[in-house]
Amino acid sequence: MAIIEQYIDNDSGYRVNNPNPHFAPRFLLNDVVRYWRTICVDFAYKQIEQEGNKWAIRNFKLRLSRRLIFLKGFLICFYCYLNKLTKEPAKQKLFELVKLNPLGLVFCILSDPKLNIKQEYILNLFDAYNQFLTKLNDSEFRKSLENLKIENAYENSMFLKSREISSQFHSALSAILFEQDNDLKEFIHKYGIF
């Protein structure tokens, strides 16, 4: 709770005398985005450091599970914005939300009727993630990706399947975030870039 309090207490948008409160925990959002960028840079560094070993399995995880972790953090910040949470309620709700597993939190927020997100987009997102988990539990598939050299990747059917699954996840996520005019799209335009 102390970390969450620091994010909110030091955010000028949550000051009592702010005539234009923004209701989005900007410092937290900044660190969520920075965390995502750090994961991406770390992936590239490990690819060089480990001379391409296990790059394909790490790529598959980056494109799905790591992206899901980022999405959870992003949606936690969005929740405060959507519900116009003031200082103390924001702290309490953030504390509750960080305890939820990423899939549960993503589902709860994206299925909020206020957003009116097409159900097919949400189903496509979760279907892709389910396929990802199924493939990770398949020892032959996993071993194939762990041993795959980058120069042979696009000749490997299992790698191509991993790309297909991650592309489905990406497409569903893009549709959810950008294809509908709702508060989520507004939040992205307002806080997601600058």
N, C-alpha and C positions, 0 to 999 in steps of 0.2 A: 504493500500500500504506500510505503514511503516514496518509492520511485514514481508512482502515479501522481502523488501529491506534488512532487517537484515539477513534473511536467505541467500540471495545471496551475499551481501557485505562481510559477514564473512566466506564465503566458499572459501577456497584457490584454488579450481578448477576453480573459475571464476576470479582469479587475471589476470591482463593484461599480466604480464611477465611470466605466467605459460607456460612452453614449451610443456606440455602435458595436455591440458585442458580436463576435463572429461564430461562437458556439462550436468551433472546430479546434481540437487540440493541435495547434500548428507545430509545436516543438516535437510532440510525439509523432505526428505525421512525417515530419522531416526525418526523424530517426528511422521510421519504418522504411521510407524510401531509400535512405542511406544504407540500411541493412540489406535491402534487395540488391543495390548496386555492389555492395561489398561481396555478397555471395557470387555475383556474376564475375567479378574480378578474381575472386578466389578460385573459381572454376578454371578460368584461363591460366592462372598461375600454376595450379596443380597439373594442368595438362602439359605445361612446359616442364615443370619440375619432375614429374613422374614419366616423362618421355612418352606420353600418350597412353600409358597403361590405365585401364579402367575408365577411360574418358567417355565411352559410350553409355555406360551405366550411370555415371555422374551426370551426363547430359540429360538422360531420361529423367533423373530425379530433379535436376534443376528446372526442367520445363514443366514439371507437375508438382511434386511435393514441396519443393522450395518456393515455387510460385504461389502455392496454396497458403504457405506460412505468411508470405507477403500480403496476400489478399486478406487474410484474417486481420492483420494489423491495420491495413487500409480501411477495412469495413468497420473496425472498432472506432476509428476516428470519424468515419462517416456517420455512425450511429449517433454520436453526440450532436453532429450537425443536423441530421434528419429530425431528431427529437428536441432540438434547441435546448440542450441541457446546459444549465448554468453551472457555476463552479462546483458546489458541493454535490449536486446530483451527478455531474459528470465524473467526479472522482469515484463515487460509489459504483456507478454503472460500469466504468472502465475496469474497476477491480473485479466485478462480477464477470465481465466479458472475457478478460484475459484467462480466466480459469476454464473456459469452454474449449473443447477440442476444435481444431480448425474447420472440419467438415460440418459439425453441428452449428457453429457460429455462422458460417457462410450460408448454410441453408436457412437459418432463422432470419437473418437480415435480408437475404435476397427474396425470400417468400413473403416479406411484409407487404400486405395489400396496398399500402400507400405508394409503393414503387411501381406496381402493376407490371412487373417483369413477366414476359411471356414464359409460361411454364416449360415450353419445349427447350428454351435456352438453358434453364436450370437443369432439366433432365439430361440434356446433352453434356453439360459440365460434369454432372455426377456420374453419368455413364462412362465418360472418358476416364474419370478418376478411378472408377471401379475396375475398368480394363487395366489401368496402370497397376493397381494393387494385385490383380490377378496375375499379371505378367511378372511382377516382382516375386511372387510366390512360386513361380514356375522355375525350378532349378536349372533346367536346360536353357531356357530363355535368358535367365540371369547370367549364367556362365558364358553364354555366347556373347553377350554384351560386355562382360568383364574382360574377355580375352580379345575382343575385336580391335584390330588396328585401324586407324583413321583412313588409311589409303584403301581399305577394303570395305568401308562402311556401306557405300551405296550399291554394293553387290550382295549384301547380306539381308536376307528376308526378315530376320528378327529385328535388325536395326530399322529397316523400312517400316515394320509394324510399330516400333516405338515412335517413329516420326509421325505416323498416321494417328496414333493415339494422342500424342502431344499436340498435333495440329488441331484435332477435334476439341481438345481442352482449350486451346488458344482461341479458336473460332467462337466457341460458346462464350468464353469470357469476354471477348471483344464485342459480341452481340449484346451481352448483359450490360457492359460498361458504356457502349457508345451508340447503339442503334435505336435506343428509345429515349424520348424526351421525358425525363423524370428528375427527381431530386439527386439521384446518383450521378447522372450525367452533368448536372449543374455543379455538383460538388467537385467532380473531376476537373471541370473547366475552371472553377474558382480556386481550388487548392492543390490540385494534382500536378500542376506544372510549375507554378511560381509560388 
